[in-house]
């Protein structure tokens, strides 16, 4: 396999059995402001290809209002994408229905609609021509099933349904004619699989199954007949696993490269391209674009892309060949922008062609994966070579032929030609090579001089070496033989780049002496559309000696190029019967055999790191609180230094010294007071900030010795949350040696409106060295903040603290400030 770099002009060799490497660059052809290109090239099996991607933002005159946690599917029967519902803020849900026709958003006003809701899921039943909606959050967790026929919504009443949930995912399996639902969140994370056939929901039990999760994404790969699932959030934290459902079993795929762990992302299957498209999500906010071909994930890097976001909606518009993306949350604002994703793949076959001066050659061009027709052009066109496309305007999945014609005077050499497919807002290019080689051949006697005894037969060799463009057979003739000597070629005519036997037979009366023989070969070459003969000659010295005379050793220094000398000089036989007495030791070949380098071995591994073991169990511990903990055995682990009794740096005034901080989003937890403005630390200039981001897993840890005299832990905390206390999404608490000794919900009803003291009796741990963890866990919706300060085992003194009455802020008064200023500064 040869790998050609279009942009650098370099060529390198790679083993044929290696994975095609990719060359990525921002193409100079990307001239439009909204356009971004990624070109990937490889040459394998005689085909060179390039891929280019771009996200294009549209500007329709009307659009749905800003929102997140909405859902969208494409109605193939009516050629529109259908969007329903979503969330404006934590108290305002939407129940509107919109349709996108590729250019305009149009709001529909059915007489009956599902209740306004968010975090629901939709899939399009292509056989029944219905958009199917299930679940979500409307203030409660409905488990209703609705269908949209293009005119009205209708609620269906199956006897059995999945339980109410949010953050689940659905996709339609067109091969089996069912909508598949997996996972979500109810009382806890769910890992059940259900199928809807238009009449009933049926739960499917699989031998294998993904971990229970929510905020994951699914789509259907119609080419491979598989539901594809990726990522989400679980009791184990954020995930980046890839699973496929074949109708009977979930099977996990193990690609070499994986997108980072994330939740609240989207998947859509591009049927023209034959790949699953992934965009965005949250661990930190992401705007990466990945594609799954059923075997590997591959990231694409367009210059222009939607902003980093989560909780958006995405579907594939099969009528126009675009992936459509709408809205979402970019971390500080809800959005209502509409983006279209385009991916074009152009193939040229073969990668290289041979042509003679005055000859014609051709390349096949194929465009796939784009809804746009393309105009084909070439660049780097050398003098002496003309090009024409048939046709020059190519539609998706169609084929064109590039015909290249050379003049008879063009010099021999390699000529690179770049083929461009130019679309409205996207250009992709592939390089091909035209090798101009004049047809020719040469003749070489082996060895360079021949000897024969009177009355014997002997066989020598003739090597024929030809250029790659010379394909004609060659007629051979030998002149200059004295009387009494006959010759024959085997075979005759001969093929180019071969070795021919030349048999000589001398009778007893052949004249002794030396004679110059002339060997002539004649073949035909194409000159334009006509055949023209070409003749080449060579000479060899033949020496005839008397019978029984020892044959002298040749002193010629001519080393044959295509083959080695015969292993022995032929010895004349006393019997005048012809016999072959010399055989060449090797057969010449004009083509060079390349020695491939070693097959590359993939040694890369995913870069994400699993959460610490104690963290993995945290959500389960805090959601299912144990009874009053029984005394734990003394931790016998030997610390690196003997800790003092009590909490070190409990007021955080030394910054993070003495504490281990963990954040699943990689943000600092112990921060100076200016990051909290308009809030202030309880005392001093530092405090700890846990939560505050979607899907945030926060922990402050320290080894402490619980005092014997006063084994009660005190700390000041401030809860600022927009979550609902009825759903148990966001939680916090304190763990000692991994056991929850204090737990509470982060929700609106528990908002403290200022600093509040909390105390936890730890008499069962008195005198023990323990692991202290202060933890908070948030999901992807309805954000919560937990502030901690002045952690100690001492009787709290209010002196030096700030009176919470003076800072009685409500969440709705601070939420905008936090989202716009504090989170932005914290992420830095």
C-alpha angles and dihedrals in degrees: 000000000000119000115207122196109212094196102043097035092226127134126202135178125244132176115270092235096054124106111264108263118219130227113209127194143142104258120234086220091070095098103151119090095235094043128102128178135197116186122198121182139183136152114220132153092001095305128108119195141180132197128202129184136189139172113218122196115217127212108211117179091239134023141169114279121266112288148141134207090047128138133224137184135175119248103213094187093059099027096236136112113235123214125187135185131323137158132291093184138331094289102035122070127180131229101179127128121219134178129205117206097186094273109032140039113223123188115224122211109204118181091235127036138167115265116277106274149148137214092040126137133229137192131178118238100214095189096052095032093232134131106224121209127189137179129330133144123294097158087299133038108263119193093199124140119218133180131201117207096183094269109045142013115236126193113221124209110211117178092237128032138169113267119267113280148150133220093036124138133225136189134174118242101210093187093058097028097234138117110234121211125190135182131324135155129286121137084343140344114311131214102180126129122217134178128206118202096182095272110042141020113233122190113225122208114208128198086229128027139175118256115275108272149147137213090041125133135233138184137167122254100209094187093058098029094235137127106228120210127186136183130320137152125292143159085281093057127248117353136209101183124134120220133177129203116209096182095270108041143018112236123191117223120216108205120177093237125041136183113250119272110279148150137208091039127131138236130199130174117231103207095190092053094036093225140111113241120213124191136182129323134155137282085112106348110286137198098179122137118216134176130207119204096182093269110044140020115231127187121222122202113207116180091224117050141147113275118269108282149147137207092040127138127243136176139163116253099212092182092063102020098240132124105229121210126188136186128314135148122298094193097269106031139035114236141213101186123134121218133183123209120211127187122179127188120193122190129193121192129231107018093216135025134193119221135170123230106275091020136115132231136172145210128206116230123200128183121199140163100035131095091212129090115233138215112224122220137157135221134191087050106171126215112269094036127090127190136204132175122216098226106009092195112060130192125210115290089007125120132231131188123224110208117197121192124191129205119240090245099054111122120243113263147097116291120193116213123188118211117206129197106201118197132173095276105359137062129188129181139195129193123227130178130225113201111201110202124168111230112249142139138196137210126220126181115222112241102019093239130033132214129193135176121227112265098021141096124230136177126220131172138248119201118210116200119185138178117254091254093055107091105152124111115251125230111216129210132177122204134180100050114150121234114286095034124099130186139200134185120217109227111016122202091038133205121244116261095025140111119245127201114235111200119198124191120191121190123217092264099050107132115256113237145078123293133184111230125199120214116198129192126189128190139158128252130189114251103186103305095338132085115235124188119236122197128197128181139192135179135225132187114238118196121195116201133182121270118281091016112139110250110243119233114252113250094194114134093200108122112205114235106208099038143012126258118272111272093240136022109248114257116215115246122225089222112082090220112118113245134169107241103164129058124184112243096222141019117239121235126190097205119087115232112218119217106227120225121241117292108260116246119217108233100162121114135190112287098216119103123218116244117263113274094248089052094051092066096042101098092048092049094050096043093050102040114201122226119266102314118252119232112284124221115259113273104243096192111127112231120220088246130017107260120223120241109276135014120323115222091356091161090054091226090134090057116236094340112134095013131095109219124202126182123168088211092050097242126139115258102194105063138168118259096254089070089059098050123167083030118064131207115263088247136353123004104297137064139161123256118199127180115003096132132076113269091003119167109192132181138172113196136186137157108239137174111231109228118242096217099047110018095173121115116216128190138161117233138180120200118203110175143152095193126113118251091216096066102050093218102138118043140169141179149129127284128198113198088343095307120116110241095165129026136168140162122257099222142124096267089054096049107133098204088215143359113327127183119237126190131195121192111224101175091135088063097044112146093007130124104234141172110249117202125180106193143182130184126192131181129219098275138051101023127233133196126200120191121194130191142161101022111185148133091233124104102267118249116201092209110111093020124110117248108247090215089072092056103042096151121167122220094246090054093053104030096087092047091050096048096045103038116011101044090045092053092043092054089056 
